[in-house]
Amino acid sequence: MTMAQAFFVTGTDTEIGKTTIAAGFLHAARQQGLTAAAVKPVAAGCERSAEGLRNDDALTLQAQCQPALDYDLINPVALEAAIAPHIAAAEAGISLTAAGLLAGCQPVLQQQ
């Protein structure tokens, strides 16, 4: 079994293109016939829908995943308040830890 490659896209501000770049990587991988998966471990500013809280960036990433992944795998911590994620989590009574965020990413990373 071959180990899957994983990439981490990060930035220091909002609206600087992290999702656009990540979606581009996923699209390019799909064009090469590769499996493409994404995780947005925490998203603040989610909107309520019939399916639950949804974030536009996570939905953009979900659309580029192949095979398709459930939204809850892509965005395990969805927060409604449109403020800094650590503050939104605290207001929602959710503790964000590195171990917890890694645990939220593991189901996707383990799918190869």
ABEGO torsion letter per residue (X at the ends): XBBBBBBBBBBABBGAGAAAAAAAAAAAAAAAGBBBBBBBABBBGBBBBAAEBBBAAAAAAAAABOBBBBAAAABABBBABBBBAAAAAAAAGBBBBAAAAAAAAAAAAAAX
